[in-house]
Amino acid sequence: MSTTSSGPVIDIRGLVKDFGSFRAVDGLDLEVQPGEVHGFLGPNGAGKSTAVRVLLGLYRRTAGSVSVLGRDPGDHPGEVTRQVSYIPGEVALWPNLTGQEVLDALAGIRGAYDENTEKRLVEEFALDTRRKIRTYSKGNRQKVLLVAAFAARTDLLVLDEPTSGLDPLMEVHFQRCVQEAAHQGRTVLLSSHILSEVEQLCAAVTIIKDGRLVESGRISDMRHLALSTVTGQARRPAELDMLRAGLRKLGLQDALSAAGAVEAHVSGGDVNEVLGLLVAADAEAVTCTPATLDDLFLRHYEVVAR
Ligand SMILES: Nc1ncnc2c1ncn2[C@@H]1O[C@H](COP(=O)(O)OP(=O)(O)OP(=O)(O)O)[C@@H](O)[C@H]1O
């Protein structure tokens, strides 16, 4: 599988989408590189599904530019439909067809698919494809779309909350499918509210809120920016003075209480500086807790919510 251009697989610039007088997407930029598994995050109503629908050519944009696999989906919606495996957030399938008939229909839309992969995934996801779709649970309907998406010979997968109906075992199968797709050089845009899933699968993420970009980049860089918490307790007055002076130099004087307790929220090299100070001052109960990605994401969600 190969992408049609060497630039970004998804390149969205200044995207605006209005529904009447309501602006759902407000000048959004999103860039996804070839072969990347890219997380697309944001609180409810942030505009993720709307942006995804525009990039698939399902919605007409109000302003901005959109390129998917080197093409404008507004001008080439049919080609984008064929070349992109899309799993929508809300699953609606033909109720009177069997699971297999739906898989055949979806394979027909996308043009090329791998029959062996489809068979393997049907088994892995424990799907009975002889039953009619209307008898399927939500999770099983979700699985039909997952099998079709991964078995198609597409370069790009756009997955909008793809695991919302899956049980934990199936979630593991899903993660394996994404890793396999990445291994094959396919590009994945994954919109999800499950932060652990994003952390597990994605090297890069874009966070949006109110239709606008909040942060975009590699998770490893964001982790570096996240604040760790360093604590300790000074035991004697002389040590307290030493700590006070050292923390002031770092601009962290507020981290020290009158009783000698230290609680500093610091990033990068300052973690070592503060730890060094506490050790030099012979403080007790010294701890260092790195920020989790959940902390980082939630901080981003909250900062812009103010
Ligand atoms: N067809 C529509 N007509 C009017 N408003 C809409 C329409 N579709 C979405 N919206 C509004 O646009 C905003 C963004 O919705 P969208 O579904 O894109 O958010 P989301 O980030 O995908 O949210 P969630 O995580 O809850 O799925 C919301 O305020 C929503 O109510």
The ligand as an SDF file (V2000), in Angstrom:
LIG
                    3D

 31 33  0  0  0  0  0  0  0  0999 V2000
  -25.8310   18.7100   11.8550 N   0  0  0  0  0  0  0  0  0  0  0  0
  -25.6530   19.5930   12.8430 C   0  0  0  0  0  0  0  0  0  0  0  0
  -26.4220   20.6900   12.9610 N   0  0  0  0  0  0  0  0  0  0  0  0
  -26.2080   21.5880   13.9530 C   0  0  0  0  0  0  0  0  0  0  0  0
  -25.2430   21.4910   14.8840 N   0  0  0  0  0  0  0  0  0  0  0  0
  -24.4530   20.4210   14.8210 C   0  0  0  0  0  0  0  0  0  0  0  0
  -24.5930   19.4120   13.8080 C   0  0  0  0  0  0  0  0  0  0  0  0
  -23.6340   18.4680   13.9980 N   0  0  0  0  0  0  0  0  0  0  0  0
  -22.9290   18.8530   15.0800 C   0  0  0  0  0  0  0  0  0  0  0  0
  -23.4100   20.0100   15.5740 N   0  0  0  0  0  0  0  0  0  0  0  0
  -22.8720   20.7660   16.7280 C   0  0  0  0  0  0  0  0  0  0  0  0
  -21.5020   21.0240   16.4660 O   0  0  0  0  0  0  0  0  0  0  0  0
  -20.7260   20.8790   17.6420 C   0  0  0  0  0  0  0  0  0  0  0  0
  -19.6200   19.8600   17.3960 C   0  0  0  0  0  0  0  0  0  0  0  0
  -20.2050   18.5630   17.3110 O   0  0  0  0  0  0  0  0  0  0  0  0
  -19.3460   17.2720   16.9920 P   0  0  0  0  0  0  0  0  0  0  0  0
  -20.2930   16.1110   16.8970 O   0  0  0  0  0  0  0  0  0  0  0  0
  -18.4810   17.5380   15.8210 O   0  0  0  0  0  0  0  0  0  0  0  0
  -18.4410   17.1700   18.3050 O   0  0  0  0  0  0  0  0  0  0  0  0
  -17.4870   15.9870   18.8080 P   0  0  0  0  0  0  0  0  0  0  0  0
  -16.2010   16.6100   19.1850 O   0  0  0  0  0  0  0  0  0  0  0  0
  -17.4530   14.9000   17.8050 O   0  0  0  0  0  0  0  0  0  0  0  0
  -18.2650   15.5470   20.1200 O   0  0  0  0  0  0  0  0  0  0  0  0
  -18.3950   14.1100   20.8670 P   0  0  0  0  0  0  0  0  0  0  0  0
  -17.0710   13.8270   21.4850 O   0  0  0  0  0  0  0  0  0  0  0  0
  -19.4570   14.3940   21.8700 O   0  0  0  0  0  0  0  0  0  0  0  0
  -18.8060   13.1100   19.8310 O   0  0  0  0  0  0  0  0  0  0  0  0
  -21.6990   20.4840   18.7580 C   0  0  0  0  0  0  0  0  0  0  0  0
  -22.0360   21.6270   19.4850 O   0  0  0  0  0  0  0  0  0  0  0  0
  -22.8950   19.9430   17.9960 C   0  0  0  0  0  0  0  0  0  0  0  0
  -24.0770   20.1470   18.7440 O   0  0  0  0  0  0  0  0  0  0  0  0
  1  2  1  0
  2  3  1  0
  2  7  2  0
  3  4  2  0
  4  5  1  0
  5  6  2  0
  6  7  1  0
  6 10  1  0
  7  8  1  0
  8  9  2  0
  9 10  1  0
 10 11  1  0
 11 12  1  0
 11 30  1  0
 12 13  1  0
 13 14  1  0
 13 28  1  0
 14 15  1  0
 15 16  1  0
 16 17  2  0
 16 18  1  0
 16 19  1  0
 19 20  1  0
 20 21  2  0
 20 22  1  0
 20 23  1  0
 23 24  1  0
 24 25  2  0
 24 26  1  0
 24 27  1  0
 28 29  1  0
 28 30  1  0
 30 31  1  0
M  END
$$$$
